Amino acid sequence: MTARIQQLKTALETALSGKIVSLTEGLGELVLEVKSQDYPAVARALHDTPSLGFEQLYLLRDGFITSSS
């Protein structure tokens, strides 16, 4: 895991405490799984948390959020 991915993983775990069902790394990407009822709060946190800084949510599928920063 690269330092950048590890830093992002730590920031996600901090910002989304209690909402993460699964957070896994593979092929240089992170996959974040949350419960459907948490989608709005998680999307807001991904966008509004400066340490995350996500600008666009590009895939929402089967309980998984995959996004780019």
C-alpha positions as CSV (number, residue, x, y, z in Angstrom):
1,M,0.0,0.0,0.0
2,T,1.4,3.4,-1.0
3,A,1.8,6.2,1.5
4,R,-0.9,8.2,-0.3
5,I,-3.4,5.3,-0.1
6,Q,-2.5,4.7,3.5
7,Q,-3.0,8.3,4.4
8,L,-6.4,8.4,2.6
9,K,-7.4,5.2,4.3
10,T,-6.6,6.7,7.7
11,A,-8.5,9.9,6.9
12,L,-11.5,7.9,5.8
13,E,-11.5,5.8,8.9
14,T,-11.3,9.0,11.0
15,A,-14.0,10.9,9.1
16,L,-16.4,8.1,8.7
17,S,-16.0,6.4,12.0
18,G,-19.0,4.0,12.6
19,K,-20.3,4.2,9.0
20,I,-17.7,2.0,7.3
21,V,-18.8,-1.6,6.6
22,S,-15.7,-2.4,4.7
23,L,-12.6,-0.5,3.5
24,T,-10.3,-2.5,1.3
25,E,-7.3,-1.8,-0.9
26,G,-6.5,-3.5,-4.2
27,L,-4.7,-2.5,-7.4
28,G,-3.8,0.9,-5.9
29,E,-7.4,1.8,-5.1
30,L,-9.6,1.8,-2.0
31,V,-13.1,0.4,-2.0
32,L,-15.4,1.8,0.6
33,E,-18.6,0.0,1.5
34,V,-21.3,1.6,3.7
35,K,-24.9,0.9,4.5
36,S,-27.4,2.4,2.1
37,Q,-28.9,4.6,4.8
38,D,-25.5,6.2,5.3
39,Y,-25.0,7.2,1.6
40,P,-26.1,10.9,2.0
41,A,-23.9,11.5,5.1
42,V,-20.9,9.7,3.7
43,A,-21.2,11.5,0.3
44,R,-21.3,14.8,2.3
45,A,-18.3,13.8,4.4
46,L,-16.3,12.8,1.3
47,H,-16.9,16.2,-0.2
48,D,-16.8,18.4,2.8
49,T,-13.9,17.0,4.8
50,P,-10.8,18.9,3.9
51,S,-8.5,15.9,4.5
52,L,-10.6,13.9,2.0
53,G,-11.4,16.5,-0.6
54,F,-13.4,14.3,-2.9
55,E,-15.1,16.3,-5.7
56,Q,-17.1,13.7,-7.6
57,L,-18.9,10.5,-6.7
58,Y,-18.6,8.4,-9.8
59,L,-19.9,5.0,-8.9
60,L,-22.7,4.0,-6.5
61,R,-23.4,0.3,-6.7
62,D,-24.7,-2.5,-4.5
63,G,-23.8,-0.7,-1.3
64,F,-20.4,0.4,-2.5
65,I,-19.2,3.9,-3.0
66,T,-16.2,4.4,-5.2
67,S,-15.0,7.9,-5.8
68,S,-12.1,10.0,-7.0
69,S,-10.3,12.8,-5.2
